[in-house]
Amino acid sequence: MSLDGKVAFVTGGSGGLGRVHGLVLAKNGADVALTGNRNMDKVEAVAKEIRALGKKAMAVKVDISDEGEVKAAAEAVKKELGSVDILVNNAAFGIVRAVKITDMEKEDWERDLSINLTGAFNCIKAMMGDMAEKKWGRIINISSVTGTMGGFGQCSYATTKAGLIGLTKTVALEGARNNITSNVIILGVFDGGSFYEVGESFRERIIKRVPMRRAGNPEELSNAVAFLASEESSYITGTELVVSGGIDLFTF
């Protein structure tokens, strides 16, 4: 799955999953730009790890909910690394809070949508044009089983993750004739990241619902990202790849 000569743009680069996405893409040959809006020291630390692998990397401070900032970030990456070939919309907000819809504040709802869904829209809009000019592109959106199953107290998060599925399929249709694929990964629970911001007893209850009886290793997710970013996935577009250990399956 060689990604030599490709430039990847990974949002949410300060999180546990974003870090591993960046490292796995770099190990497969890509130069990588990672974004963050807070915790930029963590994003720069990941970029340093990637440079140690012999690939180019940059940490980009950007609020992905702001269309103008995303456009500027895309231009900065293009100037330093080249135009983006692989876009991984990984940034997300809201999973660690459990708030029933009757108690949710409108500003919290709008914030979650602006980052999780509008942020992905902004990045796709800013980078898809260059992909079309090159007649090659990979767009990979990271959704969740919460978007397909719902989640108690997760109305905003579930809505954004369901919305990513519709966005993915629409972009797949619009990009197909320019050799741009668009796919969505539906993840379950993984070690690290926001899953470890909830209480230990809650984590144990969730893991018991996973048929494989464990949380996923982040590399198991990132390997799927690398495959969808590669030439080997060239005839796969508009699809939902579930990487969940079977948590989405019905069991008695």
Sequence and secondary structure as in RCSB ss.txt:
>XXXX:A:sequence
MSLDGKVAFVTGGSGGLGRVHGLVLAKNGADVALTGNRNMDKVEAVAKEIRALGKKAMAVKVDISDEGEVKAAAE
AVKKELGSVDILVNNAAFGIVRAVKITDMEKEDWERDLSINLTGAFNCIKAMMGDMAEKKWGRIINISSVTGTMG
GFGQCSYATTKAGLIGLTKTVALEGARNNITSNVIILGVFDGGSFYEVGESFRERIIKRVPMRRAGNPEELSNAV
AFLASEESSYITGTELVVSGGIDLFTF
>XXXX:A:secstr
   TT EEEES TTSHHHHHHHHHHHHTT EEEEEESS HHHHHHHHHHHHHTT  EEEEE  TT HHHHHHHHH
HHHHHT S SEEEE     TT  B TTT  HHHHHHHHHHHTHHHHHHHHHHHHHHHHHT EEEEEEEEHHHHH 
 TTBHHHHHHHHHHHHHHHHHHHHHGGGTEEEEEEEE  BSSGGGGGS HHHHHHHHHTSTTSS B HHHHHHHH
HHHHSGGGTT  S EEEESTTTTS   
